[in-house]
Amino acid sequence: MTKFHYTAIKNGEKYIGDVEAKDRFEVYKIIRSEGGRVLSVHSDKWRKFSVSYWNARLSTIKEHDKIVFANNLAAMLGAGLSITRALSVSEKQTKNPRLKLVITTVKSDIQKGGTFHQALARFPRVFSKIFVAMVKAGEESGNLSESLKVIASQLERAYILKKKIKGALIYPTIILIAIAGIGTLMMIKVVPTLSATFKELHVKLPASTQMIISVSNAMKGHIILTGLVFVAFVLFILLFPRTKRGAKIMDWVALHTPLIKELSKEINSAKMARTLSSLLSSGVDLINALDITGDVLSNHYHSNVLKSSTSHIKKGKPLSEVFEKNEKLFTPMVTEIVSVGEETGSLSELLLNIAEFYETEVAQKTKDMSTIIEPFLMLIVGAAVGFFAIAMISPIYSIGNAI
């Protein structure tokens, strides 16, 4: 049996699919029995050698692409288009080859009798649990268009928040990279020249100067090894936080570092409130909403609180008690507003208010952070330059005194 990839048409709608068959003739027979007509068919084995095949699989789908997809789909469904027709339009409009392939596959699954949320669930790396859960709730309530609007808003807010946090980190990152680059250049080019001069004049070197010269000699004598160590260090910094152990350590650091810990609490409070509000407003029950929200939160301490709260809710206890017991992770304001929301039956609306408040707070604090970090960076740069200058200039003064 060979796997074939085909494009067919049924009731005026194009769709794609994969099927295992003995040959092309059997593929035609299978599609005809389903009421379709084959437009093209290719052996999957040969299709993998095409540029378009790998382009569609190796390209990335950005958050912005998902926001546009959800917004456009919501608008078309609200205008009365069927889900397959709306997906066909989205497929033509998108310029991202991978998203185009995903939309085509989703549409094909729906045409074969599947539901929209089941088709989306086949792509967990593209559509998160919250995306799938809210689409499912929208399908079940018959209000898919509104659910997609809420999804688009949720994605957009999360995207803006992430951009602001990253933006605050750009300046210190550039400064640190510049320090590392200039320091390396000084060690390889400048220090060896001064070291040779000191050696010729038999100058007695202080411990700080000897240390810098030793480091310089090691770097210059083992340039390849130095480069490998530098690359290994950079990879460690980038990849270690993504490991399970590394993520736990970084989460702990975020909750115990001055200036950062309050910001971390507010970021996770904002994410929790907006995600939970979006899910509840779309019709997802509280237990599933808490479990999904736990997956969305970046800090595993906050995530564990949300996931463990499901057993607390099942016992008939209020959600506000969970936040009250974890005030080191969630702000007192969250506890108070959730309590009021539960009493008045307006939990979703009040959670949205929390989200908007803390998103504004985080936006302001990330702006202020650059101002706060700048003097610290200047102190670090000044200390490094001062140490280097004193270590390398003091022997020169010794030479002057000897003369």
Secondary structure, DSSP 8 states (H G I E B T S, - for coil): -EEEEEEEEETTEEEEEEEEESSHHHHHHHHHHTT-EEEEEEEHHHHTTSHHHHHHHHS---HHHHHHHHHHHHHHHHTT--HHHHHHHHHHH---HHHHHHHHHHHHHHHTT--HHHHHHT-TTTS-HHHHHHHHHHHHHT-HHHHHHHHHHHHHHHHHHHHHHHHHHHHHHHHHHHHHHHHHHIIIIIHHHHHHHHHHHT----HHHHHHHHHHHHHHHTHHHHHHHHHHHHHHHHHGGGSHHHHHHHHHHHHHSTTHHHHHHHHHHHHHHHHHHHHHHTT--HHHHHHHHHHH-SSHHHHHHHHHHHHHHHTT--HHHHHHTTTTTS-HHHHHHHHHHHHHT-HHHHHHHHHHHHHHHHHHHHHHHHHHHHHHHHHHHHHHHHHHHHHHHHHHHHHHHH-
